[in-house]
Protein backbone atom coordinates (compact mmCIF):
# COMPACT_ATOMS: atom_id res chain seq x y z
CA UNK A 1 0.00 0.00 0.00
CA UNK A 2 1.41 3.37 -1.02
CA UNK A 3 1.83 5.81 1.87
CA UNK A 4 0.61 9.31 1.06
CA UNK A 5 3.18 12.02 1.79
CA UNK A 6 2.45 14.36 4.65
CA UNK A 7 0.95 17.78 3.78
CA UNK A 8 4.12 19.67 4.71
CA UNK A 9 6.16 17.33 2.53
CA UNK A 10 3.86 17.98 -0.42
CA UNK A 11 4.09 21.73 0.12
CA UNK A 12 7.87 21.59 0.31
CA UNK A 13 8.15 19.53 -2.87
CA UNK A 14 5.73 21.85 -4.63
CA UNK A 15 7.81 24.84 -3.54
CA UNK A 16 11.01 23.12 -4.68
CA UNK A 17 9.57 22.39 -8.11
CA UNK A 18 8.16 25.88 -8.67
CA UNK A 19 11.41 27.48 -7.48
CA UNK A 20 13.44 25.23 -9.79
CA UNK A 21 11.30 26.13 -12.82
CA UNK A 22 11.45 29.82 -11.92
CA UNK A 23 15.25 29.72 -11.80
CA UNK A 24 16.00 27.33 -14.67
CA UNK A 25 13.09 27.87 -17.05
CA UNK A 26 11.15 25.03 -18.76
CA UNK A 27 12.48 21.55 -17.96
CA UNK A 28 11.68 18.02 -19.03
CA UNK A 29 10.08 15.79 -16.43
CA UNK A 30 13.27 13.73 -16.26
CA UNK A 31 15.45 16.79 -15.63
CA UNK A 32 13.06 18.24 -13.06
CA UNK A 33 12.80 14.92 -11.20
CA UNK A 34 16.59 14.60 -11.09
CA UNK A 35 17.12 18.19 -9.90
CA UNK A 36 14.74 17.96 -6.93
CA UNK A 37 15.46 14.30 -6.14
CA UNK A 38 11.99 12.87 -6.77
CA UNK A 39 11.01 9.63 -8.52
CA UNK A 40 9.55 10.42 -11.90
CA UNK A 41 6.08 8.92 -11.16
CA UNK A 42 5.86 11.11 -8.03
CA UNK A 43 6.83 14.17 -10.05
CA UNK A 44 4.13 13.41 -12.63
CA UNK A 45 1.52 13.30 -9.87
CA UNK A 46 2.84 16.52 -8.33
CA UNK A 47 2.96 18.35 -11.67
CA UNK A 48 -0.61 17.24 -12.46
CA UNK A 49 -1.81 18.71 -9.17
CA UNK A 50 0.10 21.96 -9.71
CA UNK A 51 -1.23 22.19 -13.27
CA UNK A 52 -4.80 21.91 -11.98
CA UNK A 53 -3.96 24.69 -9.51
CA UNK A 54 -2.64 26.79 -12.47
CA UNK A 55 0.80 27.11 -10.89
CA UNK A 56 2.68 25.20 -13.61
CA UNK A 57 1.83 24.31 -17.19
CA UNK A 58 3.17 22.07 -19.99
CA UNK A 59 4.89 23.57 -23.01
CA UNK A 60 4.19 22.51 -26.59
CA UNK A 61 7.24 20.22 -26.55
CA UNK A 62 6.21 18.48 -23.33
CA UNK A 63 8.40 20.32 -20.85
CA UNK A 64 7.14 21.92 -17.66
CA UNK A 65 7.22 25.65 -16.84
CA UNK A 66 5.72 28.09 -14.35
CA UNK A 67 2.36 29.40 -15.50
CA UNK A 68 1.35 32.93 -16.39
CA UNK A 69 -0.85 32.87 -13.29
CA UNK A 70 2.28 33.85 -11.36
CA UNK A 71 2.18 37.27 -13.04
CA UNK A 72 -1.14 37.99 -11.36
CA UNK A 73 0.14 36.67 -8.04
CA UNK A 74 3.27 38.81 -8.34
CA UNK A 75 1.19 41.92 -9.02
CA UNK A 76 -1.02 41.14 -6.03
CA UNK A 77 2.00 40.61 -3.77
CA UNK A 78 3.58 43.87 -4.91
CA UNK A 79 0.31 45.76 -4.44
CA UNK A 80 0.10 44.43 -0.89
CA UNK A 81 3.41 46.08 0.00
CA UNK A 82 1.84 49.48 0.58
CA UNK A 83 5.01 50.91 2.08
CA UNK A 84 6.54 50.81 -1.43
CA UNK A 85 3.50 52.15 -3.31
CA UNK A 86 5.33 55.30 -4.41
CA UNK A 87 8.60 53.61 -5.28
CA UNK A 88 8.15 53.24 -9.04
CA UNK A 89 8.61 56.93 -9.84
CA UNK A 90 11.81 57.05 -7.77
CA UNK A 91 13.16 53.91 -9.48
CA UNK A 92 12.36 55.26 -12.94
CA UNK A 93 14.00 58.61 -12.20
CA UNK A 94 17.15 56.89 -10.92
CA UNK A 95 17.34 54.61 -13.96
CA UNK A 96 16.89 57.61 -16.25
CA UNK A 97 19.61 59.68 -14.56
CA UNK A 98 22.19 56.87 -14.33
CA UNK A 99 21.34 54.71 -17.33
CA UNK A 100 21.65 51.66 -15.06
CA UNK A 101 19.07 49.07 -14.03
CA UNK A 102 17.62 49.91 -10.61
CA UNK A 103 16.43 47.34 -8.05
CA UNK A 104 14.27 47.53 -4.95
CA UNK A 105 14.91 44.49 -2.73
CA UNK A 106 13.63 43.40 0.67
CA UNK A 107 15.04 40.84 3.12
CA UNK A 108 13.57 37.35 3.26
CA UNK A 109 15.26 34.81 5.52
CA UNK A 110 18.88 34.66 4.32
CA UNK A 111 18.21 36.28 0.94
CA UNK A 112 17.44 39.63 -0.64
CA UNK A 113 14.41 39.32 -2.92
CA UNK A 114 13.82 41.84 -5.70
CA UNK A 115 10.27 43.18 -5.61
CA UNK A 116 10.53 45.86 -8.29
CA UNK A 117 12.93 47.30 -10.84
CA UNK A 118 13.38 49.90 -13.53
CA UNK A 119 15.27 48.68 -16.56
CA UNK A 120 18.45 50.28 -17.81
CA UNK A 121 20.95 49.26 -20.44
CA UNK A 122 22.17 45.68 -20.84
CA UNK A 123 19.29 44.20 -18.83
CA UNK A 124 19.59 40.79 -20.52
CA UNK A 125 22.91 39.99 -18.84
CA UNK A 126 21.85 40.89 -15.30
CA UNK A 127 21.17 38.08 -12.84
CA UNK A 128 18.61 39.84 -10.65
CA UNK A 129 15.04 40.40 -11.81
CA UNK A 130 11.73 40.87 -9.93
CA UNK A 131 10.93 37.75 -7.97
CA UNK A 132 14.51 36.51 -8.02
CA UNK A 133 16.82 36.52 -5.05
CA UNK A 134 20.44 37.01 -4.11
CA UNK A 135 22.15 35.32 -1.19
CA UNK A 136 23.39 37.73 1.44
CA UNK A 137 27.06 37.09 0.65
CA UNK A 138 26.85 38.14 -3.02
CA UNK A 139 25.69 41.14 -5.03
CA UNK A 140 25.12 44.71 -3.92
CA UNK A 141 21.58 44.13 -2.63
CA UNK A 142 22.56 40.96 -0.79
CA UNK A 143 25.63 42.38 0.89
CA UNK A 144 24.07 45.69 1.93
CA UNK A 145 21.26 43.62 3.46
CA UNK A 146 23.80 41.49 5.30
CA UNK A 147 25.48 44.61 6.64
CA UNK A 148 22.39 46.44 7.89
CA UNK A 149 19.73 43.85 8.76
CA UNK A 150 19.18 43.36 12.50
CA UNK A 151 19.91 39.61 12.56
CA UNK A 152 23.31 38.61 14.05
CA UNK A 153 26.10 38.58 11.49
CA UNK A 154 28.03 35.77 13.14
CA UNK A 155 25.01 33.48 13.03
CA UNK A 156 24.88 33.85 9.24
CA UNK A 157 28.63 33.41 8.84
CA UNK A 158 28.43 29.99 10.45
CA UNK A 159 27.37 28.78 7.00
CA UNK A 160 30.64 29.92 5.40
CA UNK A 161 32.42 29.16 3.18
CA UNK A 162 29.66 29.72 0.63
CA UNK A 163 29.60 28.50 -2.99
CA UNK A 164 31.11 31.11 -5.36
CA UNK A 165 29.42 32.59 -8.42
CA UNK A 166 32.68 33.89 -9.93
CA UNK A 167 36.31 34.09 -8.87
CA UNK A 168 35.50 37.46 -7.25
CA UNK A 169 32.73 36.19 -4.93
CA UNK A 170 33.38 36.69 -1.23
CA UNK A 171 32.76 33.29 0.34
CA UNK A 172 34.75 33.07 3.58
CA UNK A 173 33.69 34.40 6.97
CA UNK A 174 36.82 36.53 7.43
CA UNK A 175 36.45 38.41 4.14
CA UNK A 176 32.70 38.86 4.56
CA UNK A 177 33.22 40.18 8.08
CA UNK A 178 35.67 42.76 6.74
CA UNK A 179 33.30 43.65 3.88
CA UNK A 180 30.40 44.23 6.27
CA UNK A 181 32.57 46.55 8.38
CA UNK A 182 33.54 48.51 5.23
CA UNK A 183 29.91 48.77 4.06
CA UNK A 184 28.74 50.03 7.44
CA UNK A 185 31.55 52.56 7.51
CA UNK A 186 30.99 54.07 4.06
CA UNK A 187 27.22 53.46 3.85
CA UNK A 188 27.05 51.48 0.60
CA UNK A 189 28.01 48.12 -0.91
CA UNK A 190 30.12 47.46 -4.00
CA UNK A 191 29.60 44.38 -6.14
CA UNK A 192 32.42 44.11 -8.69
CA UNK A 193 31.89 41.04 -10.90
CA UNK A 194 31.15 38.85 -7.87
CA UNK A 195 27.86 37.51 -9.29
CA UNK A 196 28.30 37.82 -13.07
CA UNK A 197 31.53 38.39 -14.96
CA UNK A 198 31.66 41.91 -16.40
CA UNK A 199 28.76 43.17 -14.26
CA UNK A 200 28.96 45.48 -11.27
CA UNK A 201 26.45 46.91 -8.81
CA UNK A 202 26.16 49.44 -6.01
CA UNK A 203 23.69 49.28 -3.13
CA UNK A 204 22.48 51.43 -0.25
CA UNK A 205 20.17 50.61 2.68
CA UNK A 206 16.60 51.81 3.01
CA UNK A 207 15.64 52.66 6.57
CA UNK A 208 12.75 54.10 8.54
CA UNK A 209 13.24 55.43 12.07
CA UNK A 210 16.57 53.65 12.15
CA UNK A 211 15.13 50.26 11.14
CA UNK A 212 16.38 48.46 8.04
CA UNK A 213 13.59 47.99 5.48
CA UNK A 214 15.31 47.01 2.26
CA UNK A 215 17.98 47.81 -0.29
CA UNK A 216 18.16 50.10 -3.31
CA UNK A 217 20.77 49.12 -5.89
CA UNK A 218 21.86 49.78 -9.44
CA UNK A 219 23.65 47.36 -11.78
CA UNK A 220 25.31 47.49 -15.17
CA UNK A 221 28.67 47.08 -16.82
CA UNK A 222 31.39 46.85 -14.17
CA UNK A 223 33.70 49.19 -16.07
CA UNK A 224 31.06 51.93 -16.17
CA UNK A 225 30.20 51.56 -12.50
CA UNK A 226 33.86 51.85 -11.55
CA UNK A 227 34.30 55.02 -13.63
CA UNK A 228 31.12 56.72 -12.35
CA UNK A 229 31.02 55.37 -8.80
CA UNK A 230 31.03 58.71 -7.02
CA UNK A 231 28.21 60.16 -9.12
CA UNK A 232 26.18 56.95 -8.97
CA UNK A 233 26.49 56.71 -5.18
CA UNK A 234 25.29 60.30 -4.82
CA UNK A 235 22.27 59.51 -7.01
CA UNK A 236 21.55 56.32 -5.05
CA UNK A 237 21.71 58.08 -1.70
CA UNK A 238 19.38 60.82 -2.91
CA UNK A 239 16.84 58.29 -4.19
CA UNK A 240 17.13 56.20 -1.02
CA UNK A 241 16.38 59.28 1.05
CA UNK A 242 13.17 59.77 -0.94
CA UNK A 243 12.11 56.16 -0.49
CA UNK A 244 12.98 56.06 3.21
CA UNK A 245 10.91 59.18 3.79
CA UNK A 246 7.90 57.66 2.05
PyMOL commands that set and color helices and strands:
alter all, ss='L'
color gray80, all
select helices_A, chain A and resi 7-24+29-36+40-52+69-80+82-84+87-98+123-125+140-148+153-157+173-186+222-227+229-245
alter helices_A, ss='H'
color red, helices_A
select strands_A, chain A and resi 56-58+64-66+101-108+111-118+133-135+189-192+199-208+211-221
alter strands_A, ss='S'
color yellow, strands_A
deselect
rebuild
show_as cartoon
